[in-house]
Amino acid sequence: MYSVYETLCEGLDEEYKVHGCYRNLAELFIKLAEFYLSGCSGHTLVWFEEEYKFYVSLGGDGAPFGKHDTACAWLVGFLNIGRGILSSNENFLLFGANCSENCIPVQRYIKMLVSDVQHLEQQTFKCTYITSESQTCTVDIKFHISEFPNDLKMVAFLCGELTNSATYFCSFANVSSKDATDLNGQFGKEKDKKWHPWNYSERVQVAKSVETFKQTVAKQNIAESTKRSKVTNFIAGKRSRQEFKPLLGPMVDRIHIDPLHLKNNACALAHRLLLQEVLLISQLPSAIKSFLQVPSTSPFHKYIDAMRTKCNLRRLANKIIRWFNENRDSKFDYRFTGKDSRCFLQNFMFLIAAMEPFLKDKTKALFTFHVLAYLCLTLRDCVSVFSRIDVTDSQLDDLEKNCRDCVSVFSRIDITDSQLDDLEKNCHILSYIICILTTTLLHGHWETLFLSMLEI
């Protein structure tokens, strides 16, 4: 074990020094290889391209914990154990410190980590282990870092990018806020694709030009906020989000999007839309200042009850009540956890069912809740596919359709009354056409079909 305070805080003021520990990368990897090869874990090892080559996931994140409510940890896991990698028991602590995820000691550690990884991947190590039959075996092993499972905030930091609120908000492709809603756009390396993955050499070039531009702006007698705005606009003008040279170097190309946060953010948005409609049909008087004053017969009260008793979402329910009591004039904001998302997607129909007695036929409210139910159902189908390890081609086709449906519903959830009337009219016409088709075509009455279509 090595001390963060003693090895990574040199030259820093005392207030910026942090306490923590980290392990030597090669030593930890070899120990884990011995452990898994011995069979003690109970997992059957999967050799992907080469026997005795271990593929490793390496990722870090911060959490509100400890001194100043900040802590940071980096974990490692071996992908060769298959689905076992999903268990917290199979991810091991490499680095832990009482600091934020982007502080100077962490930046220094990442630079050291990159150097260690580059050296480690070029080496072959001798590994001696004892089998379950008490036999001693020695084999040559190799390691390859194939995944960096970080959240989007950490990914932006590791890639040297602007935050995810930038014009080009995605760390994986040149998607901008102006063209993100194009449902016909495709992603790929081919020239005919609308969006392409970021190129590492272009990342470095943009970072160099940004550094030069910053030196020019620094000489100008303007406010710091104006300087910052000029820098971000300059980066957007380069059709990029790159501000610094990536901390991970060329290994940034090994970063893939994390389905957990994609799922959590989508579920949080779907729930916020649902909560918005619940409050709309509840029509609570302004005199009600606390949830304790909400009548038990109110849709809002029924919604919270269903969330607590049928959906296993007590934490979310308590957060809604606190928001309602203290800050209801602002937009409800809650960061879904993996458990929250799972419980919401499994049980959202209990929430919809709790509202149905309050919805009248042929109303916008009824239509909106049906749309939200379809949205959640489609979202559940999407999550069930993109969260899997093994995905078939047919499932990918289904995923594309479901994602299109999700985006379409999200973008049209605020449907107007006139659009609702048009939709109802078109649905009646469509039903009429289907009825005519099934009766006339079945009996060969083409002239009846033609006259009926003219009437429509």
Residue, then its C-alpha position, 0 to 999 in steps of 0.5 A: m500500500y502506498s500513501v497518497y499524502e506522501t507520494l502525490c501531494e508534494g508541493l501542495d499547500e497543506e489545505y490541498k493535501v489529502h489522505g488515502c492509499y493506493r496499490n501497485l497496479a501490477e502486484l494487484f493484477i497478478k494477485l487477482a489472476e492467481f485468485y481466479l486461476s485457482g478456482c477459489s472464486g467459483h467462476t469459470l474463466v472465459w478466454f476471449e482472444e487468447e488463453y491466459k490473457f485477462y481483460v480488465s475494467l478500470g474505473g473511478d468515481g467520487a461520492p459525498f462521503g467523509k471530510h468535506d463530504t468528498a471521497c474518490a475511489w478507483l476499482v478494478g475487475f476482471l471481465n473474464i469472469g463473465r456476468g460475475i463482473l456485475s457484482s460489487n464483490e468482484n470489483f476490488l479497490l485500487f485507489g481510495a482517498n478523501c478528496s474530490e474526483n478531479c483534484i490535483p492528487v487524483q490527476r497526478y495518480i491518473k498520469m501515473l496510472v496511465s504510465d503503469v498501464q502502458h508498461l503493464e500491457q507490454q509485459t508477460f508475467k509468470c503466475t504460480y497458482i494452486t489448483s483445487e486438486s492441490q497441484t501447483c501450476t505456473v503459466d504466462i499471463k497478460f493483461h489488457i485494460s479494455e473498459f473504463p466504466n465511468d459516469l459521464k462527468m468522470v469521462a469528461f474529466l478523463c478526456g479533458e473535455l468541457t462539461n456535458s452542458a456544452t454545445y457538443f455534449c457527448s464524449f463519444a461522438n460529435v453530436s451537438s444540441k442542434d442536431a441531437t433530435d435528428l431521428n434519421g441520423q446515424f453513428g459510425k466511422e463511415k463518411d456517410k454517417k451523420w455522427h462520428p466518434w472523436n478522433y484522438s489526434e484531432r482531440v490533441q490538435v484542438a487542445k493545443s489551439v485552445e491553449t494558444f487561444k487562452q493565452t491570447v484571451a488572458k491578456q484582454n482586460i475583461a471579466e473572468s466570466t467573459k473570458r470563459s465564455k469566449v473560450t467555450n465559444f471558441i471550442a464550439g466553433k471548432r465543432s469540439r468539446q475538447e479543452f485539455k489533452p486527455l488525461l488517459g492519452p490514446m486510451v480514451d478510445r477504450i471508454h464506452i458509454d455506461p448504460l447505468h447512468l443512461k437508464n437512470n437519467a431516462c427514468a428520472l425524466a419519465h418520472r418527472l413527466l408523470l409527477q407533473e401530470v399527477l400534480l396537474i390533475s390533483q388541482l391542489p389549492s394554494a392554501i395547502k403548504s404541506f403534504l400532511q394537508v393533502p387529502s387522502t382522496s387526492p390523486f397526489h396522495k394516492y400516487i405517493d401511497a402507491m409509490r410507497t406500498k406497491c413500487n418499493l420507492r420509499r426513498l423517492a416518495n420521501k424526496i417528493i414530499r420534502w420537495f413539495n413541503e419546501n421547494r415546490d415552485s422549482k422543478f423537481d430534481y432527483r438523481f435516480t439510483g440503479k435500484d430506483s430505476r429498476c423498481f420504477l420500470q417494473n412497477f410504473m403501471f401501479l402508479i398509472a393505475a392509481m390515477e385512472p379513477f380520476l381520469k375522464d374519458k376523451t380528455k387530454a389528461l387520460f390521453t397523456f397518462h396513456v402516452l406516459a404508460y407507453l413511454c415507460l413500457t418502451l423505455r423498459d424494453c430499451v433498458s432490457v436490451f442495452s443493459r445486457i452483455d449478450v445481444t442478438d441482431s434481432q434485439l438490436d433491431d427492436l432496440e432501434k425501433n424502441c429508441r425511436d419511439c422513446v424519443s418521439v414520445f419524449s419530444r411530443i409529450d406536451i401535446t396541445d388540445s387541437q393536436l389531440d382533437d386532430l389525433e382523435k379524428n384521425c384515429h376514427i378515420l383510421s378505424y373506419i378504413i380498417c373496418i371497410l378494408t376487412t369487410t369489402l376486401l374480404h368479399g371482393h367489393w372494390e367499388t364499395l371501398f372506393l365510394s367509402m374512401l371518397e366519403i372520407 
